[in-house]
Amino acid sequence: MKQLSVPKMVISLPLAILGAAILIAINETSFHASTQATQRIEHAELARQSVGQLMHTMLDAETGTRGFLLTGDQKYLQPYDSAVAELGKELAQLRQLLADQPEDLADFELMALYISRKQSENDLSVRMRKVGNDDAWKFMLTTDVGKQHMDAVRHQSQKLMGSSLSKMEAAHRQINHSLLLSRIGIAAITLAGLLAFYMYLLQTEALLVAGTREKKSLQNERDRLEAQVRDRTAKLAKLATYLQEVREDERGHLARELHDELGALLTAAKLDVARIRSRLGNSLPEANERIEHLINTLNSGISLKRRIVEDLRPSSLSHLGLVASLEILTREFAEQSGIEVNTTLAPVELGGSAQLTVYRLVQESLTNMSKYANATHADITLRNNDDHIIIEVSDNGQGFDMDKVAATSHGLAGMRHRVETAGGHLVIESSPGKGTHICANLPKTR
């Protein structure tokens, strides 16, 4: 069997190539013949339609002329003028279509001559009617010259249409001949195709074995790449968590420096100014006025320092707890933004990092709300469940399309990463014109 398989393998490829070549040659020959025949049909059909349109335009011109001559009404000149304007274009189009057909072109030129004569007669009659030469146009109306010209035009148009129909019939016959040739060729090549297919089946088993090996190799490579992706993703998540922790540490350090150093300097300056004002008394009104302004400025600086410190690292979290901190945050946000904020905050038991996560989530949500949402009302809810807490932030703003969030929108991504790092789950729901709803689920223990 092995000795016989070699000749079969040697014969199968030439047979397949020969059969394919014959089939391609037959199909290409039939295709080109059918394409040429189809083009001739289209060309003949265009010529036939053009002749028909030309005759229709001639009838419009004749009707408009007769109507004007008989009634003298100018409204009949409108279809006449339109038909005269179209005649030149249609004649040029038909001449171009028949340019490569000498016999039809000769018939067309004769028809164009009769059309020109008929149009000259119509034009002369219209001009005589316009100038009031009734005898002249009535005489022309009663003669048979116009009828003779029109009959000649119809005769030539019928010849052209008959020629077009003959060409279309010949092209149809050629298409049928090509289809018959294709059927015979396909039937003849089928046996060779079946033989080649049988030879191909002998090779299938070997190809399947090779394909199985290749599939296994690809699967191993894919598993290796997936492992690398998981490893890289885990490393990137750890790096993002580390950067977030470093950021919070830096913010805490900066908040302490501002509170301890800058706060002490501003407080000392305020005390010194107050001491100077007490010593001056009311002796220098102008100086007292400037000192009062300086005290107000220092108070503003102290308030600004306090707001910056609270934004960097809310001290209320460690002193007052999460609920009180959120109430302070939402109250200050409502005063600054003018957005009405309703809060429903239940007491919760969370660690320091989890409390900071909830606080930052609400803070980031309010910041996005003031920048992009154009909202007038917001609801913030903090609920206690058995082993986890739920924090929800909703607004009635303009919302956004979740599918069109830019990759550079790191606020939402940072929010999600912070919640997931704390072992929770974040869901963001929004659509244009329907506001935004953010819901986070965090475990009480981590």
ABEGO torsion letter per residue (X at the ends): XAAAAAAAAAAAAAAAAAAAAAAAAAAAAAAAAAAAAAAAAAAAAAAAAAAAAAAAAAAAAAAAAAAAAAAGBAAAAAAAAAAAAAAAAAAAAAAAAAAABAAAAAAAAAAAAAAAAAAAAAAAAAAAAAAGBAAAAAAAAABAAAAAAAAAAAAAAAAAAAAAAAAAAAAAAAAAAAAAAAAAAAAAAAAAAAAAAAAAAAAAAAAAAAAAAAAAAAAAAAAAAAAAAAAAAAAAAAAAAAAAAAAAAAAAAAAAAAAAAAAAAAAAAAAAAAAAAAAAEAABAAAAAAAAAAAAAAAAAAAAAAAAAAAABBAAAAAAEAAAAAAAAAAAAAAAAGBBBBBBBBBBBBBAAAAAAAAAAAAAAAAAAAAAAGBABBBBBBBBBAABBBBBBBBABAEBBAAABBAABAAAAAAAAAAAAAGBBBBBBBBBGAEBBBBBBBBABX
